[in-house]
Amino acid sequence: MERKITRFLKTWKDSPYRKPLILQGARQVGKTYSILEFARTAYENVAYFNFETDPKLSQTFEENISPSYLIPILSHIAGVSIVREKTLIVFDEVQLCERALTSLKYFCEEAPDYHIIVAGSLLGVAVNRAQFSFPVGKVDIKTMYPMDMEEFLLAVGEEALVERIKQCFAEDSPMPAALHEAAMQRYRQYLVVGGMPECVMQFAQTQDYILVRHTQDTILASYLNDMSKYNNLNEIKKTRLAYDNITAQLSKRNTRFQYKLIKKGGRASEFENAIEWLCLSGIVSQVYRVEKVKKPLENYRDIDAFKIYVSDLGLLCAKKDLLANDVLYMVEELNDFKGGMAENYVQVQLTINGYHTYYWESERGAEVDFIIQREGQLIPIEVKSADNTQAKSLNLYIQTYHPAYAIKLSAKNFGFEDGKKTVPLYAAFCI
């Protein structure tokens, strides 16, 4: 399956300023597969080391972590000759060996001709908690996410549809009705399947939603195990409580996160560490409210007002035990959940595209779902789950801040009118 991360890896390999690369991201997003697939085509050989499957490997790094000492030993362990610029060295599940992370500093300084990528599922958690020297400034860092809508469409053989969507987005021209409906159906399939590569591959091969759900349940179970394995003993229960409640709060009309809904009398001081753990692990993301819409947006965020979204739509559906057919046909019973699910979907697509997202709220409660900086402009984005695109809040925002244009995401076809770019939900990856 084609992954966009491959383009980044090619650019990294060819860069004269290349440093050892840390590829981080939530468990099961496809880090190892993408690295090894890239290595297969871009290098003569690969020296792969996994600190989870080979616990004794960590002992190699206990005495000496200079490249001149490590390279001969690693060559012997891997059974391949590690050659400068021709071999890719891969450290997987590197959060289990702090010294291996520290060694990247010396690879950068003393042996820059060796190409090395390290991957870890909970690096954000492990790195912040560990008592060791992190190679600040000596590494490149890239976060990998689940597959976005474009990657999903390519995986299910919709290359021509992807090109048509991109064309209509660029030209603000409507899709033919039949293609629009077909793309909306693919969007609803993506909500059920999500972007975890194993789930997408299973769906592309079998169209079996029950098989996909079984895999999603397995991934969710691994997340719960991680909450126990890589967490402070006092925080485990709080982290699980917070995670369970995040998906429940997406059903609320106001999706702003409220600690008191986790448990009666819940406060930030009690649960903020749990929320931070979930964010650092890549399982969820926070979107803060901005008090003023000015550059840089980060300066005007309200740290006490935020929304939380999960990193994968398929896992969201599995967590809520939603039936595939209920989502595919958007049954009325889901009315309270549709809005939060559509918002979550858009947040995932924007995050994968590298945007830092915020939301805006007026004094009287009017709300615009996302504010992003796109091509130097601050652009508001309104999300609707159906084709009812009345957007009073967006109109108020436009009157207040006069943006270059606004984006409305809904089930409606492409178009542009009154300074508003209408984009179907399936095309959010184009933004």
C-alpha positions in Angstrom: 0.0 0.0 0.0 1.3 3.5 -0.9 2.2 5.7 2.1 3.0 9.4 1.8 5.8 8.9 4.4 7.8 7.3 1.7 8.3 10.7 -0.1 9.6 12.2 3.2 12.0 9.3 3.7 13.4 9.7 0.1 14.0 13.4 0.8 15.6 12.6 4.1 18.0 10.1 2.5 19.1 12.5 -0.2 19.5 15.5 2.1 23.1 16.8 2.7 21.9 17.9 6.1 20.5 14.4 7.0 20.7 13.4 10.7 19.6 10.1 12.4 15.8 10.0 12.0 13.4 9.4 14.8 10.1 8.2 13.4 7.5 8.3 16.2 3.7 7.7 16.3 1.0 5.6 17.9 1.2 1.8 17.9 0.1 0.1 14.6 0.3 3.1 12.3 2.7 1.3 10.0 6.1 2.7 11.1 8.1 -0.5 10.8 6.5 -1.6 7.5 7.1 1.8 5.9 10.8 1.9 7.0 11.5 -1.7 5.8 9.6 -1.2 2.5 11.6 2.0 1.9 14.9 0.3 2.8 14.1 -2.5 0.3 14.0 -0.1 -2.6 16.5 2.6 -1.5 19.4 0.6 0.0 21.6 -2.4 -0.8 20.8 -4.0 2.6 19.2 -3.3 6.0 20.4 -4.0 9.5 17.2 -4.3 11.6 17.2 -4.5 15.4 14.0 -4.8 17.6 14.4 -4.1 21.3 11.1 -5.7 22.1 11.6 -9.1 20.4 15.3 -9.2 21.4 15.5 -7.9 25.0 19.2 -8.8 25.3 20.0 -6.3 22.5 20.0 -3.5 25.1 23.1 -5.0 26.7 25.1 -4.0 23.6 24.6 -0.4 24.5 25.5 -0.6 28.2 29.3 -0.3 28.0 30.0 2.0 25.0 27.7 3.8 22.6 30.3 5.3 20.2 29.7 4.2 16.5 33.2 2.8 16.1 32.4 0.4 19.0 28.8 -0.4 18.0 29.1 -0.9 14.2 31.2 -4.1 14.2 29.0 -5.6 17.0 25.7 -4.7 15.2 27.0 -6.1 11.9 27.7 -9.4 13.7 24.2 -9.5 15.4 22.4 -8.6 12.2 24.5 -10.9 10.0 25.0 -8.2 7.4 27.9 -5.9 6.6 26.9 -2.4 7.6 28.4 -0.1 4.9 28.3 3.7 5.0 25.5 5.2 2.8 24.5 1.7 1.5 23.0 0.1 4.6 20.0 1.4 6.5 20.4 0.8 10.3 17.0 0.4 12.0 16.3 0.4 15.7 12.7 -0.6 16.4 10.8 -0.1 19.7 13.7 2.1 20.7 11.8 3.4 23.7 12.8 0.2 25.5 16.5 1.1 25.3 17.3 4.7 26.4 21.1 4.3 25.6 20.3 3.4 22.0 18.5 6.8 21.7 21.5 8.6 23.3 23.8 6.9 20.8 22.2 8.8 18.0 24.1 11.9 19.2 27.4 10.2 18.5 26.2 8.8 15.1 25.4 12.4 14.1 28.7 13.8 15.3 31.2 11.0 14.6 29.6 8.9 11.9 27.2 11.0 9.8 27.8 8.8 6.7 25.8 5.9 8.4 22.1 6.1 7.6 20.0 5.3 10.7 16.3 5.4 11.5 14.8 4.6 14.9 11.1 3.9 15.5 9.0 3.8 18.7 5.4 3.6 19.6 5.5 5.6 22.8 8.6 7.7 22.3 6.7 10.8 23.5 6.0 9.1 26.8 9.3 7.3 27.2 11.5 10.2 26.3 9.8 12.6 28.7 9.9 10.2 31.6 13.4 8.8 31.2 16.4 10.0 33.1 18.9 10.1 30.3 20.4 12.4 27.7 18.2 12.9 24.7 20.1 13.8 21.5 18.6 17.3 21.2 19.6 19.0 17.9 21.3 15.8 16.7 18.3 14.1 15.2 15.6 14.6 12.7 12.1 13.8 14.1 9.0 12.9 12.1 5.6 11.9 13.4 3.7 9.2 11.5 -0.1 9.0 11.6 -2.7 6.5 10.4 -3.6 6.4 6.7 -5.5 9.5 5.5 -8.5 9.4 3.2 -6.3 9.7 0.1 -4.2 6.7 1.1 -7.3 4.8 1.9 -8.8 5.5 -1.5 -5.6 4.4 -3.2 -5.5 1.2 -1.2 -9.0 0.3 -2.4 -8.1 0.9 -6.0 -9.6 4.4 -6.5 -6.7 6.1 -8.2 -8.9 7.8 -10.9 -11.3 9.0 -8.2 -8.5 10.6 -6.2 -7.3 12.5 -9.3 -10.8 13.7 -10.0 -11.3 14.9 -6.4 -8.0 16.8 -6.5 -9.0 18.5 -9.8 -12.4 19.5 -8.5 -10.9 20.9 -5.3 -8.4 23.0 -7.3 -11.0 24.3 -9.7 -14.0 24.5 -7.3 -16.0 22.6 -9.9 -18.6 20.1 -8.9 -18.0 16.3 -9.2 -20.4 14.4 -11.5 -23.3 13.3 -9.2 -22.5 9.6 -9.6 -18.9 10.1 -8.6 -19.8 12.4 -5.8 -22.1 9.7 -4.3 -19.5 7.0 -4.8 -16.9 9.1 -3.0 -19.3 9.8 -0.1 -19.8 6.1 0.2 -16.0 5.6 0.4 -15.9 8.3 3.1 -18.4 6.4 5.2 -16.4 3.2 4.7 -13.3 5.1 5.9 -15.2 6.1 9.1 -15.8 2.4 9.8 -12.4 1.1 8.7 -10.2 4.0 9.7 -6.6 4.4 8.7 -4.7 1.6 10.6 -2.8 -0.1 7.7 -3.7 -3.7 8.8 -7.4 -2.8 8.9 -7.2 -1.0 5.5 -5.4 -4.0 3.9 -7.9 -6.5 5.3 -10.8 -4.3 4.1 -9.3 -3.9 0.6 -8.8 -7.7 0.3 -12.0 -9.0 1.9 -14.6 -6.1 2.4 -15.2 -7.9 5.7 -16.2 -5.4 8.4 -16.3 -8.1 11.1 -12.7 -9.1 10.4 -11.7 -5.4 10.5 -13.5 -4.9 13.8 -11.6 -7.8 15.3 -8.3 -6.2 14.4 -9.4 -2.9 15.8 -10.4 -4.5 19.1 -6.9 -6.0 19.2 -5.3 -2.6 18.7 -7.5 -1.1 21.4 -6.4 -3.8 23.8 -2.8 -3.1 23.0 -3.4 0.6 23.8 -4.9 -0.4 27.2 -1.9 -2.6 27.9 0.5 0.3 27.1 -1.4 2.5 29.5 -0.4 0.0 32.2 3.1 -0.8 31.0 4.4 2.7 30.3 2.6 4.7 32.9 2.9 5.8 36.5 1.0 3.3 38.8 -1.1 6.2 40.2 -2.1 7.4 36.7 -3.2 4.1 35.1 -6.8 4.2 36.2 -7.1 8.0 35.5 -5.7 7.5 32.0 -8.2 4.8 31.2 -11.0 6.8 32.6 -10.0 9.8 30.5 -9.7 7.8 27.3 -13.1 6.2 27.8 -14.7 9.6 28.4 -13.1 11.3 25.4 -15.1 9.2 23.0 -18.3 9.9 25.1 -17.8 13.6 25.0 -17.7 13.6 21.2 -21.5 12.8 21.4 -22.2 16.1 23.2 -23.5 19.1 21.2 -20.7 21.1 22.7 -17.6 19.0 22.1 -15.4 21.2 24.3 -13.7 18.9 26.8 -14.9 19.0 30.4 -13.1 17.3 33.2 -16.2 17.2 35.3 -17.7 14.7 32.8 -14.9 12.2 33.4 -16.2 11.8 36.9 -18.4 13.9 39.3 -16.2 16.7 40.6 -13.3 15.9 38.3 -10.7 18.7 38.0 -7.8 19.5 35.7 -5.3 18.9 38.5 -6.5 15.3 38.8 -6.6 14.4 35.1 -4.2 16.7 33.2 -1.3 14.2 33.5 -3.6 11.5 32.0 -4.6 13.7 29.1 -0.9 14.6 28.5 0.0 10.9 28.4 -2.7 10.1 25.8 -1.5 13.0 23.7 2.2 12.1 23.9 1.4 8.5 23.0 -0.3 9.6 19.8 -3.6 8.1 20.8 -5.4 11.5 21.0 -4.8 15.2 20.0 -5.9 18.4 21.6 -7.3 21.4 19.8 -7.2 24.7 21.8 -9.6 27.6 21.6 -8.0 30.9 20.4 -9.0 34.1 22.2 -8.0 36.2 19.2 -7.5 35.3 15.6 -4.1 36.8 15.0 -0.7 35.5 14.0 0.8 33.5 15.5 -2.3 31.6 16.7 -0.2 29.8 19.3 0.2 33.0 21.2 -3.6 33.4 21.7 -4.6 29.9 22.7 -6.6 29.4 25.8 -4.9 26.6 27.7 -8.1 25.9 29.7 -10.5 25.5 26.7 -9.8 22.7 24.3 -11.3 19.7 22.5 -9.9 16.3 22.3 -10.1 14.0 19.3 -8.9 10.4 18.8 -6.2 9.6 16.2 -8.2 7.0 14.2 -11.9 6.9 13.1 -12.1 3.2 12.9 -10.8 2.8 16.5 -13.4 5.4 17.5 -16.2 3.3 15.9 -14.8 0.2 17.5 -14.5 1.9 20.9 -18.2 2.9 20.7 -19.2 -0.5 19.3 -20.9 1.1 16.4 -22.3 -1.3 13.7 -20.8 -0.9 10.3 -24.2 -0.6 8.6 -25.3 2.1 11.0 -22.4 4.3 10.0 -22.6 3.4 6.3 -26.2 4.4 6.2 -25.9 7.2 8.8 -29.0 6.0 10.7 -31.0 8.5 12.8 -29.9 6.8 16.1 -26.4 8.3 15.4 -27.7 11.9 15.1 -26.0 13.0 18.4 -22.7 11.4 17.3 -22.5 12.4 13.6 -21.3 15.9 14.3 -18.5 14.9 16.6 -17.5 12.1 14.3 -17.2 14.4 11.3 -15.2 16.9 13.3 -12.9 14.1 14.5 -12.4 13.0 10.9 -11.5 16.5 9.7 -9.0 16.9 12.6 -7.3 13.6 11.6 -6.9 14.8 7.9 -5.7 18.2 8.9 -3.2 16.8 11.4 -1.8 14.3 8.8 -1.3 17.3 6.4 0.8 19.0 9.1 -1.6 21.7 10.3 -1.7 23.0 13.9 -5.4 23.4 14.4 -7.4 25.7 16.7 -11.0 26.6 17.2 -12.8 29.9 17.7 -15.8 30.8 19.9 -17.5 34.1 20.2 -18.6 35.7 23.5 -22.2 34.5 22.8 -21.2 31.0 22.0 -20.9 31.0 18.1 -18.2 28.5 17.2 -16.1 27.7 14.2 -14.7 24.2 14.3 -11.1 24.8 13.0 -8.8 27.7 12.3 -5.7 26.9 10.3 -2.9 28.8 8.7 -2.9 27.9 5.0 -0.6 29.5 2.5 0.1 32.3 4.9 -3.7 33.1 5.5 -5.7 32.3 8.6 -8.6 30.2 7.3 -11.7 29.2 9.2 -13.2 25.7 8.6 -16.8 24.8 9.4 -17.7 21.1 9.5 -21.2 19.7 8.9 -21.9 16.0 8.9 -24.8 16.2 6.3 -25.6 18.6 3.4 -27.3 21.1 5.7 -24.7 23.8 5.4 -26.3 26.8 7.1 -23.3 28.3 9.0 -24.4 31.2 11.2 -21.2 31.0 13.3 -19.1 31.0 10.1 -20.9 34.1 8.8 -20.3 35.9 12.1 -16.6 35.0 12.0 -16.4 36.3 8.4 -18.0 39.6 9.4 -15.6 39.9 12.4 -12.3 38.9 10.9 -12.7 39.2 7.1 -10.6 36.1 6.1 -9.4 35.7 2.5 -12.0 32.9 2.2 -13.6 30.3 4.4 -14.0 26.5 3.9 -17.3 24.6 4.5 -16.9 20.8 4.7 -20.2 18.9 4.4 -21.9 16.3 2.2 -22.5 18.9 -0.5 -20.6 19.0 -3.8 -17.7 21.3 -4.6 -18.3 25.0 -5.2 -17.4 28.5 -4.3 -19.8 31.3 -3.3 -19.8 34.4 -1.2 -16.2 33.9 -0.1 -16.9 30.3 1.0 -15.2 27.3 -0.6 -17.5 24.3 -0.3 -15.7 21.0 0.0 -17.2 17.5 0.4 -16.0 15.7 3.5 -14.2 13.1 1.4 -11.9 15.8 0.0 -10.6 17.1 3.4 -7.2 15.6 2.5 -6.8 18.2 -0.2 -6.8 21.1 2.2 
